[in-house]
Amino acid sequence: MSSSPQWPGDLDQAEALLRQLAKSTPIDESSLAFAFGDIGAWRFLSNLPSEHKPSARTVVLRLLDDPDPLVVRRAIAFFRSPVRDDAMFGRFLQMAERMPAGPAAGELQRALSRWARNESEARQVAAIVRRLTGDGTPAAIKLVAVYE
């Protein structure tokens, strides 16, 4: 596959393309890119022409509910930016209520911990992080250490 795939006009085809690309690049948890939200082969999305960006966002939003945890991790990482998106923060909180512990939960922990704005939100996120972690080490360990 080329380094810059063509964006399909059909949303179902675009969803299939992103699913395939999500599985084509392994996630390297020791890399710096991973720490900042590694979207792997989805990097081309940031260079899409502006007319395709809304449909790309729509497709990635759909993939937040994908049954494949790797696809969900990529979708969370896509929205995990330094600048808080209030709508996505709310969506991530809703996802956290039903998400089991695992790699996608770690990605969600990092996203939520980055966006908590005040002590109340930080405490809420710390409780979510603790629940998603189970007996393991939280991905967002600093937040849990401060607010627990």
C-alpha positions as CSV (number, residue, x, y, z in Angstrom):
1,M,0.0,0.0,0.0
2,S,1.3,3.5,-0.8
3,S,2.4,5.8,1.9
4,S,-0.5,8.2,1.1
5,P,-3.7,6.3,0.4
6,Q,-6.5,7.9,-1.6
7,W,-9.5,8.9,0.5
8,P,-12.6,7.0,-0.8
9,G,-15.7,9.0,-1.4
10,D,-17.9,6.3,0.2
11,L,-17.9,6.3,4.1
12,D,-18.1,2.5,4.3
13,Q,-15.1,2.1,2.0
14,A,-13.2,4.7,4.1
15,E,-14.1,2.8,7.3
16,A,-12.8,-0.4,5.7
17,L,-9.6,1.4,4.6
18,L,-8.9,2.7,8.1
19,R,-9.6,-0.7,9.7
20,Q,-7.1,-2.3,7.3
21,L,-4.5,0.4,7.9
22,A,-4.9,0.2,11.7
23,K,-3.8,-3.4,11.5
24,S,-0.9,-2.7,9.1
25,T,1.3,-0.9,11.5
26,P,2.2,-2.3,14.9
27,I,2.0,0.0,18.0
28,D,5.4,0.6,19.5
29,E,4.6,1.5,23.1
30,S,8.3,2.5,23.7
31,S,8.3,5.1,21.0
32,L,7.9,8.9,21.5
33,A,5.1,8.9,18.9
34,F,3.1,6.5,21.1
35,A,3.4,8.8,24.1
36,F,1.7,11.5,22.0
37,G,-1.0,9.4,20.4
38,D,0.4,7.1,17.7
39,I,-2.0,6.9,14.9
40,G,0.4,4.9,12.7
41,A,-0.7,4.5,9.1
42,W,-3.5,7.0,9.8
43,R,-1.1,9.9,9.7
44,F,-2.2,10.7,6.2
45,L,-5.5,11.9,7.6
46,S,-3.9,15.1,8.9
47,N,-2.9,15.9,5.3
48,L,-6.2,15.3,3.7
49,P,-7.7,18.2,1.7
50,S,-10.1,20.2,3.7
51,E,-13.1,18.9,1.8
52,H,-12.4,15.4,3.1
53,K,-11.7,16.2,6.7
54,P,-15.3,16.2,7.9
55,S,-15.9,12.8,6.4
56,A,-12.7,11.5,7.9
57,R,-13.8,12.7,11.3
58,T,-17.2,11.0,10.8
59,V,-15.5,7.7,10.0
60,V,-13.1,7.9,12.9
61,L,-16.0,8.7,15.2
62,R,-17.7,5.5,14.0
63,L,-14.5,3.5,14.6
64,L,-14.5,4.5,18.3
65,D,-17.2,1.8,18.6
66,D,-15.4,-0.8,16.5
67,P,-15.1,-4.4,18.0
68,D,-11.4,-4.5,17.3
69,P,-9.4,-3.0,20.2
70,L,-6.5,-2.0,17.9
71,V,-8.9,0.0,15.7
72,V,-10.4,1.7,18.8
73,R,-6.9,2.6,20.0
74,R,-6.1,4.3,16.7
75,A,-9.4,6.1,16.8
76,I,-8.8,7.4,20.4
77,A,-5.3,8.4,19.4
78,F,-6.6,10.3,16.4
79,F,-8.7,12.5,18.7
80,R,-6.1,12.7,21.5
81,S,-4.6,16.1,21.0
82,P,-3.1,18.6,23.4
83,V,-6.1,20.9,22.9
84,R,-9.2,19.7,24.6
85,D,-12.3,19.0,22.5
86,D,-15.2,19.2,24.9
87,A,-17.4,17.0,22.8
88,M,-14.8,14.3,22.6
89,F,-14.1,14.6,26.3
90,G,-17.7,13.8,26.9
91,R,-17.7,11.0,24.4
92,F,-14.5,9.5,26.0
93,L,-16.2,9.7,29.5
94,Q,-19.1,7.7,28.1
95,M,-16.8,5.2,26.4
96,A,-15.0,4.7,29.7
97,E,-18.2,3.6,31.5
98,R,-18.5,0.6,29.2
99,M,-14.9,-0.2,28.3
100,P,-13.1,-3.2,29.8
101,A,-9.5,-3.0,30.9
102,G,-7.0,-3.5,28.1
103,P,-4.8,-1.6,25.6
104,A,-7.6,0.6,24.3
105,A,-8.5,1.5,27.9
106,G,-4.8,2.7,28.3
107,E,-5.2,5.0,25.3
108,L,-8.4,6.3,26.7
109,Q,-6.8,6.9,30.1
110,R,-4.1,9.0,28.5
111,A,-6.6,11.0,26.5
112,L,-8.9,11.7,29.5
113,S,-6.0,12.6,31.9
114,R,-4.7,15.1,29.4
115,W,-8.0,16.9,29.1
116,A,-9.2,17.1,32.7
117,R,-9.5,20.9,33.4
118,N,-10.2,21.2,37.1
119,E,-9.9,19.2,40.3
120,S,-13.4,17.8,40.0
121,E,-12.8,16.4,36.5
122,A,-9.3,15.2,37.5
123,R,-10.9,13.2,40.4
124,Q,-13.5,11.8,38.1
125,V,-10.9,10.8,35.5
126,A,-8.6,9.4,38.3
127,A,-11.4,7.1,39.4
128,I,-12.0,6.0,35.8
129,V,-8.3,5.4,35.3
130,R,-8.2,3.2,38.4
131,R,-11.2,1.2,37.3
132,L,-9.9,0.7,33.8
133,T,-6.5,-0.4,35.2
134,G,-7.7,-3.1,37.5
135,D,-4.6,-4.5,39.3
136,G,-2.2,-3.1,36.7
137,T,-0.2,0.1,36.5
138,P,-2.3,3.0,35.2
139,A,-1.3,4.5,31.8
140,A,-2.1,7.8,33.4
141,I,-0.2,7.1,36.6
142,K,0.6,10.8,37.4
143,L,-3.0,11.8,37.5
144,V,-3.9,8.9,39.8
145,A,-1.0,9.7,42.1
146,V,-2.1,13.3,42.5
147,Y,-5.9,12.8,42.8
148,E,-6.3,9.6,44.8
